[in-house]
Amino acid sequence: MSYQHILVAVDLTEECDPVMKRAQALAGSTQAKLSVVHIVEPMAMAFGGDVPMDLSMLQQQQFEQAKERLDAFAIKYPQLSAESRHLAYGQPRQEIHRLAAEQHCDLIIVGSHGRHGLALLLGSTANDVLHGAPCDVLAVSLKKPTA
C-alpha cells in the first residue's frame, strides 16, 4: 500500500526533526504529498478553563508567533510549501483528525515518547490521535534525552 498524502503533527521543537525525516523518507518512497500541522491550544485549557481575564490578545500573539515558527521550521523542508503548512487552534486530537479528513490524508505521523517536548503536544495525544483517526497513524518513537 502506498500513501498519497501524509500529515505530520509537530510542536516545532528540535524533536520534530526525526519525525519530519521519517515523514520525508516515507513520502519520497511513495511519491506522497507531505503536509504539516501545528496546533495552538487555547490558553484557558492550561488553566482548567476558569480564567478571570480576557486572554484573546495573548492568544492572538501566541498564534502569530506559532505561524512565524512554523514558517521558519518549514525552511528546512523544501517540500513544505505554504499550502502544505497548517496552523490550527483548538484541541490537538480533534484538530489533527479534522485536518486529516479535510485534506484527504491517508497517513498521520506523530512523535511519541513521554515527558517533554513533543509529549506536551503528543504524549497522551499520540494515543488520542490513534483512536478515532480517519486514516492510518504512525507514531515515531523519540529517544529520551540523556540527563
C-alpha positions in Angstrom: 0.0 0.0 0.0 1.4 3.4 -0.9 0.3 6.6 0.8 -0.9 9.6 -1.2 -1.0 12.4 1.4 0.9 12.3 4.7 0.0 14.8 7.5 2.8 15.3 10.1 1.8 16.8 13.5 4.6 18.9 15.0 5.2 21.0 18.1 8.0 23.0 16.5 10.8 21.9 18.8 14.1 20.3 17.7 12.5 16.9 18.5 10.3 17.4 15.4 13.3 16.7 13.1 13.4 12.9 13.5 9.6 12.9 12.9 10.0 15.0 9.7 12.9 13.0 8.5 10.8 9.8 8.8 7.9 11.5 7.0 10.2 12.8 4.2 11.7 9.3 3.7 8.2 7.7 3.6 6.8 10.5 1.3 9.8 10.2 -1.0 9.5 6.4 -1.3 5.8 6.6 -2.2 5.7 10.0 -4.0 3.2 11.1 -1.4 2.2 14.8 -0.8 3.6 15.9 2.6 1.7 18.4 4.9 2.5 19.6 8.4 0.2 20.8 11.2 0.9 22.6 14.4 -1.9 23.0 17.0 -2.1 26.1 19.2 -4.1 25.1 22.3 -6.4 27.6 23.9 -4.7 29.1 26.9 -7.8 28.5 29.1 -7.2 24.8 28.7 -3.9 25.2 30.6 -5.7 26.9 33.4 -8.6 24.4 33.6 -10.9 26.7 31.8 -11.6 29.2 34.5 -9.5 32.3 33.7 -10.6 35.6 35.3 -9.3 37.7 32.4 -9.5 38.1 28.7 -6.8 36.2 27.0 -7.7 37.0 23.4 -4.8 39.4 22.9 -2.3 36.9 24.3 -3.9 34.1 22.3 -3.5 36.1 19.1 0.1 36.8 19.9 0.7 33.1 20.6 -0.9 32.3 17.2 1.2 34.8 15.3 4.4 33.6 17.0 3.4 30.0 16.1 2.9 31.0 12.5 6.4 32.6 12.4 7.9 29.5 14.0 6.1 27.1 11.5 7.3 29.2 8.6 10.9 29.1 9.9 10.6 25.3 10.6 9.4 24.7 7.0 12.5 26.4 5.5 14.5 23.2 6.4 12.0 21.1 4.4 11.6 22.5 0.8 8.6 20.2 0.0 6.6 22.1 2.7 5.0 24.8 0.5 2.9 27.5 2.1 -0.2 25.5 1.1 1.0 22.4 2.9 1.6 24.2 6.2 -1.3 24.3 8.6 -1.8 26.1 11.8 -4.9 25.2 13.8 -6.4 26.5 17.1 -8.0 24.0 19.4 -7.7 20.6 21.0 -4.9 18.7 19.2 -6.7 15.4 18.6 -9.8 17.0 17.2 -7.9 19.4 15.0 -5.5 16.7 13.7 -8.4 14.4 12.8 -10.4 17.3 11.3 -7.5 18.4 9.1 -6.6 14.9 8.0 -10.2 14.3 6.9 -10.5 17.7 5.3 -7.2 17.3 3.4 -7.9 13.6 2.4 -4.8 12.4 4.2 -4.2 8.7 4.4 -1.5 8.7 7.0 -0.9 10.9 10.1 2.6 10.9 11.6 3.2 11.9 15.2 6.2 11.8 17.5 5.9 9.9 20.8 7.9 9.5 23.9 7.0 10.6 27.3 8.0 13.6 29.4 8.6 16.8 27.5 8.9 18.4 24.0 6.5 16.6 21.7 5.0 14.9 24.8 3.4 18.2 25.7 1.5 18.1 22.4 1.6 14.4 21.7 2.2 12.4 24.9 -1.3 11.4 25.6 -2.3 13.0 22.3 -0.4 10.4 20.3 -2.7 7.8 21.8 -5.7 10.1 21.3 -4.8 10.6 17.6 -4.6 6.9 17.1 -8.2 6.3 18.4 -10.8 7.7 16.0 -8.3 8.8 13.3 -9.8 8.9 9.8 -6.7 7.1 8.4 -3.6 5.2 9.4 -1.4 6.7 12.2 2.4 6.2 12.5 3.9 7.1 15.9 7.6 7.8 15.5 9.5 6.8 18.7 11.7 9.5 20.0 14.6 8.7 22.2 14.6 10.3 25.6 17.3 12.8 26.1 20.2 11.7 28.2 20.4 13.6 31.6 
